[in-house]
Amino acid sequence: MKYIALLLLLLAPAAMHAQWIDDPAIDALIKDGIHDTYNMKFESADAAFQKVAKAYPDHPAGPFFLAMVEWWRILIEIEDESRDDRFYDMLDAVIDMCDERLDKNENDVAGLFFKGGSIGFKGRLLANRKSWVKAATTGKEALPVVMDAAELAPDNADLAFGTGIYDYYAAVLPDRYPVLKPLMVFLPEGNKKLGLKELRQAAEKGKYANYEAMYFLMQVYYSNENKPSSALTYVRKLLGEFPDNPVFHRYLGRIYIKLGNWERAAQVFADIVRRVDAGKRGYSTRMQREAQYYLGYNSMLEKNPSEAMKYLVECDKLSRKVDDEPSGFMIMANLRMGQLHDMMDQRSYALKQYDKVLRMPDFKGSHDMAKKYKKTAYVR
């Protein structure tokens, strides 16, 4: 279901083109604020965008970028809903400013652009909160606004980010999720090849949307296109610019796993654990839980069961702190612990672990695996 929301909602970059403010000092402030936002320096980003808003109180750029700082505050701890209402209020204020501009000039590109982005980001959060009907309705509202902006400035590389996302998902998702096909009758036809080209254009030539386009391409190549080497290229660029971004850091480890490079992956996740312990912003308990799981599985692959058990026990402990219901990490950690007990010829303990897994929800065949190893001990 999340892809339904993505099809309709991921229509505008997190950093919009600011050329409509003809002021080099403001342009520099926006660039600095964007850089600080991605690198988790939220206070500095807020200060920069507040200066933009103060200098141009009738322009939506400052308030919009302030909302994007709030978005990243939510994104690094997405399970925390305490900031949601503030985020919605900030976006509504931007939309009101844009409507005032559009009442005077319906072809005001800045008004269209920031309005479409604000509506889209409201929808993205609604999708994260699994409010699917509201998310789809909001996304459908955003689409014509963004398309109008793109038609008015077809050569703008930053605008290519929003159209690229739409063209890509409109082409890919209906075949993958047939429930989308009736909806697509009322929406423009997609083009996967064109969508990827537009996204690359935004990543290479965009003035303000380039980082967000890189981030999106990284996700697409990792999750949809099964091209982890391409994903690795983009995540390395992003971490080169933003070494303190925990979202990019975690993806680096995941991509190495998909490439089968467990040695590099283990180095990344060990670094993540160190940053969690150091209290670095955005390096949360959930990130530590994920890191402990992969470090444990890596030790298991290296035939070091005692070390692997230490990591997986910690993963299970952290999961019990943050999970309302057993997560995939908790379930798989307990399954791996059963396998480790089998590796150490501790059959009775292994059986207890498999029974524990069977009392949890099934996760990607965990029940079948637990039943299999109850019948026949796991052998590495």
C-alpha positions as CSV (number, residue, x, y, z in Angstrom):
1,M,0.0,0.0,0.0
2,K,2.8,2.4,0.6
3,Y,3.5,2.5,-3.1
4,I,0.0,3.8,-3.8
5,A,0.9,6.8,-1.7
6,L,4.3,7.1,-3.3
7,L,2.8,7.1,-6.8
8,L,0.7,10.1,-5.9
9,L,2.6,11.9,-3.2
10,L,6.3,12.0,-4.0
11,L,5.8,14.8,-6.5
12,A,8.0,17.6,-5.3
13,P,11.6,17.9,-4.1
14,A,12.5,18.6,-0.5
15,A,14.5,21.5,-1.8
16,M,12.7,23.8,-4.4
17,H,14.3,26.1,-6.9
18,A,14.6,29.5,-5.4
19,Q,15.5,31.6,-8.5
20,W,12.3,33.7,-8.0
21,I,14.1,35.5,-5.2
22,D,16.6,37.5,-7.1
23,D,19.0,38.0,-4.2
24,P,22.4,36.3,-4.0
25,A,22.6,36.6,-0.2
26,I,19.3,34.8,0.2
27,D,20.3,32.2,-2.4
28,A,23.4,31.5,-0.3
29,L,21.3,31.3,2.9
30,I,19.0,28.7,1.3
31,K,21.9,26.6,0.1
32,D,23.5,26.7,3.6
33,G,20.2,25.8,5.2
34,I,19.6,22.9,2.9
35,H,23.1,21.6,3.6
36,D,22.6,21.9,7.3
37,T,19.3,20.2,7.2
38,Y,20.7,17.1,5.5
39,N,23.6,17.0,7.9
40,M,21.3,17.1,10.9
41,K,22.3,20.7,12.0
42,F,18.7,21.6,12.5
43,E,19.3,24.7,14.6
44,S,21.6,26.3,12.0
45,A,19.1,25.4,9.2
46,D,16.2,27.0,11.2
47,A,18.3,30.1,11.6
48,A,19.1,30.4,7.9
49,F,15.5,29.9,6.8
50,Q,14.1,32.3,9.4
51,K,16.4,34.9,7.9
52,V,14.9,34.1,4.5
53,A,11.4,34.4,5.8
54,K,12.1,37.7,7.5
55,A,13.8,39.2,4.4
56,Y,10.9,38.1,2.1
57,P,7.8,37.8,4.3
58,D,5.4,37.4,1.4
59,H,7.4,34.6,-0.3
60,P,6.7,31.0,0.6
61,A,10.4,29.8,0.3
62,G,11.4,30.6,3.9
63,P,8.3,29.0,5.6
64,F,8.5,26.0,3.2
65,F,12.2,25.2,4.0
66,L,11.4,25.7,7.7
67,A,8.8,23.0,7.3
68,M,11.4,20.8,5.6
69,V,13.6,21.0,8.6
70,E,10.7,19.8,10.7
71,W,10.2,17.0,8.2
72,W,13.7,15.7,8.7
73,R,13.2,15.9,12.5
74,I,10.3,13.6,12.0
75,L,12.0,11.4,9.4
76,I,15.0,10.4,11.7
77,E,12.5,9.1,14.3
78,I,9.5,8.3,12.1
79,E,7.6,6.4,14.8
80,D,7.3,9.5,17.0
81,E,4.1,11.3,16.1
82,S,4.5,14.2,18.5
83,R,5.6,16.7,15.8
84,D,3.0,15.8,13.2
85,D,0.5,18.6,14.0
86,R,3.2,21.2,14.0
87,F,4.4,20.0,10.6
88,Y,0.8,20.0,9.1
89,D,0.3,23.6,10.5
90,M,3.5,24.8,8.9
91,L,2.6,23.3,5.5
92,D,-0.9,24.8,5.7
93,A,0.6,28.2,6.3
94,V,2.8,27.8,3.2
95,I,-0.3,26.7,1.1
96,D,-2.2,29.8,2.3
97,M,0.7,32.1,1.2
98,C,0.8,30.3,-2.2
99,D,-2.9,30.7,-2.7
100,E,-2.6,34.5,-2.1
101,R,0.0,34.7,-4.8
102,L,-2.0,32.5,-7.2
103,D,-5.1,34.6,-6.6
104,K,-3.1,37.5,-8.1
105,N,-1.4,35.4,-10.8
106,E,-2.5,31.9,-11.6
107,N,0.8,31.3,-13.4
108,D,3.0,32.2,-10.5
109,V,5.6,29.5,-10.7
110,A,6.8,29.9,-7.1
111,G,3.2,29.8,-5.8
112,L,2.5,26.6,-7.8
113,F,5.8,25.0,-6.9
114,F,5.7,25.5,-3.1
115,K,2.0,24.7,-2.9
116,G,2.5,21.4,-4.7
117,G,5.4,20.6,-2.5
118,S,3.5,21.4,0.6
119,I,0.5,19.3,-0.3
120,G,2.8,16.5,-1.4
121,F,4.6,16.5,1.9
122,K,1.3,16.4,3.9
123,G,0.4,13.3,1.9
124,R,3.8,11.7,2.5
125,L,3.4,11.9,6.3
126,L,-0.2,10.7,6.0
127,A,1.1,7.7,4.1
128,N,3.7,7.0,6.8
129,R,0.9,7.1,9.3
130,K,-1.0,4.6,7.2
131,S,-3.9,7.0,6.6
132,W,-4.2,5.7,3.1
133,V,-7.5,7.3,2.0
134,K,-6.4,10.8,3.2
135,A,-2.9,10.3,1.7
136,A,-4.3,9.3,-1.7
137,T,-6.8,12.3,-1.7
138,T,-4.0,14.7,-0.7
139,G,-1.6,13.3,-3.4
140,K,-4.3,13.6,-6.1
141,E,-4.7,17.2,-5.1
142,A,-0.9,17.8,-5.4
143,L,-0.5,16.3,-8.9
144,P,-2.1,19.0,-11.1
145,V,-0.3,21.8,-9.2
146,V,3.1,20.3,-9.7
147,M,2.3,19.5,-13.4
148,D,1.3,23.1,-14.0
149,A,4.6,24.3,-12.5
150,A,6.5,21.9,-14.7
151,E,4.7,23.1,-17.8
152,L,5.6,26.7,-17.0
153,A,9.3,25.9,-16.5
154,P,10.0,22.7,-18.6
155,D,13.8,23.2,-18.6
156,N,14.2,23.6,-14.9
157,A,16.4,20.7,-13.7
158,D,15.0,21.0,-10.2
159,L,11.4,20.6,-11.5
160,A,12.5,17.4,-13.2
161,F,12.7,15.8,-9.8
162,G,9.0,15.9,-9.2
163,T,8.0,14.9,-12.8
164,G,10.7,12.1,-12.8
165,I,9.2,10.5,-9.7
166,Y,5.7,10.6,-11.2
167,D,6.8,9.2,-14.6
168,Y,8.8,6.4,-12.9
169,Y,6.1,5.2,-10.5
170,A,3.2,5.7,-12.8
171,A,4.9,3.3,-15.2
172,V,6.2,0.8,-12.7
173,L,3.5,0.4,-10.0
174,P,0.3,-0.4,-11.9
175,D,1.7,-3.7,-13.1
176,R,3.1,-4.5,-9.7
177,Y,-0.1,-3.5,-7.9
178,P,-3.1,-4.0,-10.1
179,V,-5.3,-2.1,-7.7
180,L,-3.7,1.0,-9.1
181,K,-4.9,0.4,-12.7
182,P,-8.4,1.9,-12.3
183,L,-6.9,5.0,-10.7
184,M,-4.4,5.5,-13.5
185,V,-7.3,5.9,-16.0
186,F,-7.7,9.4,-14.6
187,L,-4.0,10.3,-14.4
188,P,-1.3,10.9,-17.0
189,E,0.5,7.8,-18.3
190,G,3.9,7.1,-16.9
191,N,7.3,6.3,-18.6
192,K,9.9,4.5,-16.5
193,K,12.8,5.3,-18.8
194,L,11.9,9.0,-19.0
195,G,11.3,9.0,-15.2
196,L,14.8,7.7,-14.5
197,K,16.3,10.2,-17.0
198,E,14.5,13.1,-15.3
199,L,15.7,12.0,-11.9
200,R,19.3,11.8,-13.1
201,Q,18.9,15.2,-14.7
202,A,17.8,16.6,-11.3
203,A,20.6,14.8,-9.5
204,E,23.3,16.1,-12.0
205,K,22.0,19.6,-12.8
206,G,19.6,20.5,-10.1
207,K,20.5,23.6,-8.1
208,Y,18.5,22.7,-5.0
209,A,16.9,19.4,-5.6
210,N,20.0,17.5,-6.6
211,Y,20.6,15.9,-3.2
212,E,17.0,14.8,-2.9
213,A,17.1,13.4,-6.4
214,M,20.2,11.4,-5.5
215,Y,18.5,10.1,-2.4
216,F,15.5,9.0,-4.4
217,L,17.6,7.3,-7.1
218,M,19.5,5.5,-4.4
219,Q,16.3,4.1,-3.0
220,V,14.9,3.2,-6.5
221,Y,18.1,1.3,-7.5
222,Y,18.3,-0.4,-4.1
223,S,14.6,-1.4,-3.7
224,N,13.0,-1.5,-7.1
225,E,15.6,-1.9,-9.9
226,N,17.9,-4.4,-8.1
227,K,21.0,-2.4,-9.0
228,P,22.8,-2.1,-5.7
229,S,26.0,-0.9,-7.5
230,S,24.2,2.1,-8.8
231,A,22.6,2.7,-5.4
232,L,26.1,2.6,-3.9
233,T,27.3,5.3,-6.2
234,Y,24.6,7.7,-5.0
235,V,24.9,6.9,-1.3
236,R,28.6,7.4,-1.4
237,K,28.1,10.9,-3.0
238,L,25.5,11.7,-0.4
239,L,27.6,10.6,2.6
240,G,30.5,12.5,1.0
241,E,28.4,15.7,1.4
242,F,26.6,14.7,4.6
243,P,28.7,12.4,6.7
244,D,26.4,12.9,9.7
245,N,23.2,11.8,8.1
246,P,22.0,8.6,9.7
247,V,19.5,7.7,7.0
248,F,22.2,7.7,4.3
249,H,24.6,5.9,6.7
250,R,22.1,3.1,7.3
251,Y,21.5,2.7,3.6
252,L,25.2,2.3,3.0
253,G,25.2,-0.8,5.2
254,R,22.1,-2.2,3.7
255,I,23.5,-1.8,0.1
256,Y,26.7,-3.5,1.1
257,I,24.6,-6.4,2.3
258,K,22.7,-6.6,-0.9
259,L,26.1,-6.6,-2.7
260,G,27.2,-9.5,-0.5
261,N,30.0,-7.5,0.9
262,W,29.5,-8.4,4.6
263,E,32.9,-7.2,5.6
264,R,32.2,-3.6,4.6
265,A,28.6,-3.9,5.9
266,A,29.9,-5.0,9.3
267,Q,32.3,-2.0,9.4
268,V,29.4,0.4,8.6
269,F,27.0,-1.1,11.3
270,A,29.8,-1.1,13.9
271,D,30.3,2.6,13.2
272,I,26.5,3.1,13.6
273,V,26.7,1.4,17.0
274,R,29.5,3.7,18.0
275,R,27.6,6.8,16.9
276,V,24.5,5.6,18.8
277,D,26.6,5.2,21.9
278,A,28.1,8.7,21.4
279,G,24.6,10.2,21.2
280,K,24.9,11.5,17.7
281,R,21.6,13.1,16.4
282,G,19.4,10.7,14.5
283,Y,21.3,7.6,15.6
284,S,18.4,6.0,17.5
285,T,17.7,2.8,19.4
286,R,16.0,1.4,16.3
287,M,19.1,2.0,14.3
288,Q,21.2,0.3,16.9
289,R,18.8,-2.6,16.9
290,E,19.2,-3.1,13.2
291,A,23.0,-2.8,13.4
292,Q,23.2,-5.4,16.2
293,Y,21.2,-7.8,14.0
294,Y,23.4,-7.5,11.0
295,L,26.6,-7.6,13.1
296,G,25.2,-10.8,14.7
297,Y,24.4,-12.4,11.4
298,N,27.8,-11.5,10.0
299,S,29.5,-13.2,13.0
300,M,27.2,-16.2,12.4
301,L,28.4,-16.3,8.7
302,E,32.0,-16.1,10.0
303,K,31.3,-19.2,12.2
304,N,31.7,-17.2,15.5
305,P,28.6,-18.3,17.3
306,S,29.4,-16.9,20.7
307,E,30.0,-13.4,19.3
308,A,26.9,-13.7,17.1
309,M,24.8,-14.7,20.1
310,K,26.0,-11.5,22.0
311,Y,24.8,-9.3,19.1
312,L,21.5,-11.1,18.6
313,V,20.6,-11.1,22.3
314,E,21.2,-7.3,22.3
315,C,19.0,-7.0,19.2
316,D,16.2,-8.9,20.9
317,K,16.7,-6.7,24.1
318,L,16.5,-3.5,22.1
319,S,13.5,-4.7,20.1
320,R,11.6,-5.3,23.3
321,K,12.2,-1.6,24.2
322,V,10.9,-0.2,20.9
323,D,8.4,-2.7,19.5
324,D,4.7,-2.6,20.2
325,E,4.4,-5.8,18.3
326,P,7.3,-8.2,17.4
327,S,9.2,-6.7,14.5
328,G,11.0,-8.5,11.8
329,F,14.3,-7.9,13.5
330,M,13.0,-9.4,16.8
331,I,11.6,-12.4,15.0
332,M,14.7,-13.1,12.9
333,A,17.0,-12.5,15.8
334,N,15.2,-15.2,17.8
335,L,15.3,-17.6,14.8
336,R,19.1,-17.0,14.4
337,M,19.6,-17.6,18.1
338,G,18.0,-21.0,17.6
339,Q,20.3,-21.7,14.7
340,L,23.3,-20.6,16.8
341,H,22.3,-23.0,19.6
342,D,22.1,-25.8,17.0
343,M,25.6,-24.8,15.8
344,M,26.8,-25.1,19.4
345,D,25.1,-28.5,19.9
346,Q,22.6,-27.0,22.4
347,R,19.6,-28.7,20.9
348,S,17.2,-28.1,23.8
349,Y,17.9,-24.4,23.8
350,A,17.5,-24.3,20.0
351,L,14.0,-25.9,20.3
352,K,12.9,-23.3,22.8
353,Q,14.0,-20.5,20.4
354,Y,12.1,-22.1,17.5
355,D,9.0,-22.4,19.7
356,K,9.4,-18.8,20.6
357,V,9.5,-17.8,16.9
358,L,6.3,-19.8,16.3
359,R,4.5,-17.8,19.0
360,M,5.4,-14.6,17.1
361,P,3.8,-13.4,13.9
362,D,5.1,-15.0,10.7
363,F,7.8,-12.9,9.1
364,K,9.0,-13.8,5.6
365,G,8.7,-17.5,6.2
366,S,10.0,-17.5,9.7
367,H,7.4,-20.1,10.8
368,D,8.3,-22.5,8.0
369,M,12.0,-22.2,8.9
370,A,11.3,-22.7,12.6
371,K,9.2,-25.8,11.9
372,K,12.0,-27.1,9.6
373,Y,14.7,-26.7,12.2
374,K,12.5,-28.2,14.9
375,K,12.4,-31.4,12.8
376,T,16.0,-31.3,11.7
377,A,18.7,-29.3,13.5
378,Y,20.2,-26.4,11.7
379,V,23.6,-27.1,10.2
380,R,25.8,-24.2,8.9
